[in-house]
Amino acid sequence: MRKTCYNIYPEGYYPKMKYWNTILKMAIAREDTEAAVRATKKLQYFVNRQVERDYLEQQADSQLAIQKDEGET
C-alpha cells in the first residue's frame, strides 16, 4: 500500500520547493552551472509532486461532493 503524501508532507511540497529555489538562486549567483542544473532538477521534481498532490486532492474533494449529493455520507 502506498503511503499518502499528506502524512509525510502536511504542508505539501512547498517547503522543499522553497529550499531548492534558494539553492538554485545561490548557484546562479556563484555561476555554478552544475549546482544550478542539480537544483533545477530537484525543484522540478518537487513542483511535479505538488501538482500531482493538488490533482489528487481535487479528485478526492470531487468524490466527496458527489457522495454528499447522493446522500452517502
Secondary structure as GFF3:
##gff-version 3
##sequence-region A 1 73
A	DSSP	alpha_helix	5	8	.	.	.	ID=ss1
A	DSSP	alpha_helix	14	29	.	.	.	ID=ss2
A	DSSP	alpha_helix	33	69	.	.	.	ID=ss3
###
